[in-house]
Amino acid sequence: VGKGVRDILTGESDLESSLNGDYRVPLEKVTAGLARVPGDLEVRCAGIGIQSRILMAEGEVDEGIRLMNSLMEDLPLNAPVRLRENLRVHRMTLQLMKGETREPLNWLEMEAPDETRDLIVLDRYKQLLKLRLYIITAQWEKTRLLTIKFANYCNQYDRPYLRIKLLHSLKRV
């Protein structure tokens, strides 16, 4: 997939490092990359996920949710379960940014991973969503325990972007 993936990754890097709030260049790179990898489902999902994050950063949360809903409706029936779950978690994160809590709170009650075990690296975005939901529902002891696990993970594996996301979530408390 070559250059398309490179464009998408560069666009994501530009998004995550933008200090001035101008997201045109990252969006152009991601869009160009998507045009070069139309047949690769996982790369397409990642690119559209990045597009929705750019839309969120620009204050266009409704458009980001619409984009994610459209992507999820178009997924083939045989799409990997983890891919489908990750897209749903991302959509629920966007919903929280809009103030919609029904689906995320239902997910917290019925499906969220158990953080009392080890933090599973592949579930880190689920755990970050869970942390946000603990904050929203004022479950402070659970917030504290999950925050400690997340901070340890970020430090142990040198994950500065996730550390920023963690701090951003906690800043709202």
C-alpha positions in Angstrom: 0.0 0.0 0.0 3.1 2.2 0.2 2.6 5.9 -0.3 -1.0 6.0 0.8 -0.2 4.6 4.2 2.7 7.0 4.5 0.4 9.9 3.7 -2.2 8.7 6.3 0.5 8.3 9.0 2.0 11.7 8.3 -1.4 13.3 8.4 -2.0 11.6 11.8 1.4 12.8 13.1 0.6 16.3 11.9 -2.8 16.2 13.7 -1.2 15.1 16.9 1.5 17.7 16.8 -0.5 20.7 15.6 -0.2 23.6 18.0 -2.0 26.2 16.0 -5.3 24.5 15.4 -4.9 24.5 11.6 -5.8 21.0 10.4 -6.1 21.5 6.6 -2.7 19.9 5.9 -3.3 16.8 8.0 -6.8 16.4 6.4 -5.3 16.8 2.9 -2.7 14.2 3.6 -5.2 11.7 5.0 -7.6 12.2 2.2 -4.8 11.8 -0.4 -3.7 8.6 1.4 -7.2 7.2 1.4 -7.4 7.7 -2.4 -4.3 5.5 -2.8 -5.5 2.6 -0.6 -9.2 2.1 -1.3 -9.0 -1.7 -1.2 -7.3 -2.1 2.2 -10.0 -2.3 4.8 -7.9 -1.7 7.9 -6.0 1.2 6.4 -9.2 2.7 5.2 -10.8 2.4 8.7 -7.7 4.0 10.2 -7.7 6.9 7.8 -11.4 7.6 8.3 -10.9 7.4 12.0 -8.2 10.0 11.7 -10.5 12.1 9.5 -13.1 12.0 12.2 -10.5 13.0 14.8 -9.6 16.0 12.7 -13.3 16.9 12.4 -13.6 16.6 16.2 -10.6 18.9 16.6 -12.3 21.4 14.3 -15.5 21.3 16.4 -17.4 19.3 13.8 -18.3 16.4 16.1 -21.6 15.7 14.3 -19.8 15.2 11.0 -17.2 12.9 12.6 -20.0 10.8 14.1 -21.8 10.7 10.7 -18.5 9.6 9.0 -18.0 6.8 11.6 -21.6 5.6 11.3 -21.3 5.5 7.5 -18.0 3.6 7.7 -19.5 1.1 10.2 -22.6 0.5 8.0 -20.4 -0.2 5.0 -18.2 -2.8 6.8 -18.3 -6.2 5.3 -19.9 -8.9 7.4 -16.6 -10.7 7.7 -14.7 -7.6 9.0 -12.5 -8.5 12.0 -14.3 -8.3 15.3 -11.5 -6.2 16.9 -11.7 -3.7 14.0 -15.5 -3.4 14.4 -15.1 -3.0 18.2 -12.4 -0.3 17.8 -14.6 1.7 15.4 -17.5 1.5 17.9 -15.3 2.7 20.8 -14.1 5.6 18.6 -17.7 6.5 17.7 -18.7 6.4 21.4 -15.8 8.7 22.3 -17.1 11.2 19.7 -20.6 10.8 21.2 -19.2 11.8 24.6 -17.6 14.9 23.1 -21.1 15.8 21.9 -22.6 15.0 25.4 -24.4 11.9 24.3 -24.0 9.2 27.0 -26.7 6.6 26.4 -24.7 4.1 24.2 -21.4 4.7 26.0 -22.9 4.2 29.5 -24.7 1.0 28.3 -21.4 -0.2 27.0 -19.7 0.5 30.3 -22.3 -1.5 32.1 -22.5 -4.5 29.8 -19.3 -4.8 27.6 -16.4 -2.8 28.9 -13.2 -4.7 29.6 -12.2 -5.4 33.2 -9.5 -3.1 34.3 -8.8 -5.0 37.6 -6.7 -7.4 35.5 -3.6 -6.3 33.6 -4.1 -3.5 31.2 -4.3 -5.3 27.8 -2.4 -3.2 25.2 -4.9 -3.9 22.5 -7.8 -2.6 24.7 -6.1 0.7 25.6 -8.7 2.8 23.8 -11.5 0.9 25.4 -9.9 1.5 28.8 -9.5 5.2 28.0 -13.2 5.4 27.1 -13.9 3.6 30.3 -11.9 6.1 32.3 -13.8 9.0 30.7 -17.1 7.3 31.7 -15.9 6.8 35.3 -15.2 10.5 35.4 -18.6 11.3 34.0 -20.3 9.0 36.5 -18.2 10.3 39.4 -16.7 6.9 40.2 -13.6 8.4 41.7 -11.9 5.3 43.2 -12.2 3.4 39.9 -11.0 6.6 38.1 -7.9 6.7 40.4 -7.1 3.0 40.0 -7.5 3.0 36.2 -5.4 6.2 35.9 -2.6 4.6 37.8 -2.6 1.6 35.5 -2.7 3.8 32.4 0.1 6.1 33.7 2.2 3.0 34.3 1.5 1.7 30.8 2.3 5.1 29.2 5.6 5.3 31.1 6.7 1.7 30.6 6.0 1.7 26.9 6.9 5.4 26.2 3.5 6.3 24.9 3.5 10.2 25.0 0.4 10.6 22.9 -1.6 8.3 25.1 -0.2 10.1 28.1 -1.5 13.4 26.7 -5.0 11.8 26.1 -4.9 10.5 29.7 -4.1 13.9 31.0 -6.7 15.6 28.8 -9.3 13.2 30.2 -8.3 14.0 33.7 -8.2 17.7 33.1 -12.0 17.7 32.9 -12.3 16.4 36.5 
